[in-house]
Amino acid sequence: MNVQAGVPEKELNVMKKARIESTRILLVTGVALLLLLGSCASPVSATDPTVIISHYTVNPPVLAPEGYGTIQVTLTNTAGTAMIRESSGISTGGEFQTTRSTDIPAVIDSVQLMGGEIRVIDGNFKSFGAIGPGQSVNVTFSIQAPAAEGLYFPEVWVGINGGKNVRYPVPVNVNSASYVMQSPILVVHKQLPETVNPGGSFPVTLTISNAGAIRASDIILSTSTSTTSLGSRGPNTISLDPLAGGEMQAVTLEFITDRFVAVGLQKIMLGIDYKLPDGTQKHQDEVIEVPIMGEAELGFVSVDTTPRRVTSGTPFDITIRIENTGTGEAKQVAATIDLPMTGNRQSFIGKIKPNNDAPAVFMLDGGSGGTYEYNVTIHYTDDLGTHTAAFPMTLRVTPEDYTGTILIVLILVIVGGFLAYRYWYLPRKNGNGALPWVKKNSK
């Protein structure tokens, strides 16, 4: 049966359009409500903050019975940045999501020390506050030891809002000898050369012994210097095996210097890092003192004579330039020669610094001609002591030249003979002084 029978066709079309429009309005309104609800952010994942006690200190390390002291603990928030997810819209495939980062602080309700037999004088904190991610804060408690000697373990209680509470025992030694000197005590014995010459290399042998009773592990040695003229020939950081109480281990380090390293004691800083059995990090510093001493090396640069050509019987000077090619200053430098001649055969110079030279002058009275083999002996001191160096030398002395004198004498002899023959011998023979051929012609 057609219920719309008798209804005019025009009115029927108007009713259909009205129903379609109502359905569209309801759909748009529903979508708007869903978008409004989806725009609200909702955190779905965040990392809870974690607080630990990363370090503690008891001062003094050993308390007297009924004595007073302090316990300091370090609270550290190990939580970092957390991710918060937010819904931002609707898609055909589901819900759109975005993320943002936010810091998660640790809110601490209280920090207390439950001493037991240890009396807590001051330092229980209520409504402590918040610690940011990755940050640390120190908390100090004042305590009084009991009358009985022994080792006590008061506990630090940390109440965390929204997280797990922390309980940490702290050992407190009350005049108990059995617990004194139990921690690792690393003793370092150093062995190195008595002297090191600039520009040379040298070894350093370290013997590390544990004088305590507890094992030291993860032992790392690191070296450093304050000058570039002194450094390690190998790595600056090395690892050692764990050392139990009474054990020792030796290691040899190699170092090198250049020629410009300052003379005197040069320091090599030695750092030692190790761990206790409970994971506590320990550090100690040592110093290696290196005795740098320069060594002088003397030789000669040139040998000159004045005049340049030495002749017999003529006074002359010898100048020998002495050079220091070593790394240390030469002091009290003096030189002698053993020529068999009279005069000044010793010369005092004084100091000669590295890469410098100085003259040694000898003034001699002369001697007979010939070739002389002689020695130059140098005496000096440096940082390493007194030294003597000898160098062989040769000196040529030209004999005196009489050629000119002999020639003059010969000329004088010839001239004198002629004059005697002409003016003495011939006149006596001819009677009248005429020449022989003149006498014959006159007859």
Secondary structure as GFF3:
##gff-version 3
##sequence-region A 1 443
A	DSSP	alpha_helix	9	38	.	.	.	ID=ss1
A	DSSP	beta_strand	51	59	.	.	.	ID=ss2
A	DSSP	beta_strand	62	63	.	.	.	ID=ss3
A	DSSP	beta_strand	68	77	.	.	.	ID=ss4
A	DSSP	beta_strand	81	91	.	.	.	ID=ss5
A	DSSP	beta_strand	94	103	.	.	.	ID=ss6
A	DSSP	beta_strand	106	114	.	.	.	ID=ss7
A	DSSP	beta_strand	119	122	.	.	.	ID=ss8
A	DSSP	beta_strand	125	131	.	.	.	ID=ss9
A	DSSP	beta_strand	136	144	.	.	.	ID=ss10
A	DSSP	beta_strand	150	152	.	.	.	ID=ss11
A	DSSP	beta_strand	155	160	.	.	.	ID=ss12
A	DSSP	beta_strand	166	169	.	.	.	ID=ss13
A	DSSP	beta_strand	172	174	.	.	.	ID=ss14
A	DSSP	three_ten_helix	177	179	.	.	.	ID=ss15
A	DSSP	beta_strand	186	191	.	.	.	ID=ss16
A	DSSP	beta_strand	201	210	.	.	.	ID=ss17
A	DSSP	beta_strand	217	225	.	.	.	ID=ss18
A	DSSP	beta_strand	230	232	.	.	.	ID=ss19
A	DSSP	beta_strand	237	240	.	.	.	ID=ss20
A	DSSP	beta_strand	248	257	.	.	.	ID=ss21
A	DSSP	beta_strand	264	275	.	.	.	ID=ss22
A	DSSP	beta_strand	281	292	.	.	.	ID=ss23
A	DSSP	beta_strand	298	306	.	.	.	ID=ss24
A	DSSP	beta_strand	316	324	.	.	.	ID=ss25
A	DSSP	beta_strand	330	337	.	.	.	ID=ss26
A	DSSP	beta_strand	343	344	.	.	.	ID=ss27
A	DSSP	beta_strand	346	352	.	.	.	ID=ss28
A	DSSP	beta_strand	356	364	.	.	.	ID=ss29
A	DSSP	beta_strand	370	382	.	.	.	ID=ss30
A	DSSP	beta_strand	385	397	.	.	.	ID=ss31
A	DSSP	alpha_helix	403	420	.	.	.	ID=ss32
A	DSSP	pi_helix	421	425	.	.	.	ID=ss33
A	DSSP	alpha_helix	426	430	.	.	.	ID=ss34
A	DSSP	alpha_helix	436	442	.	.	.	ID=ss35
###
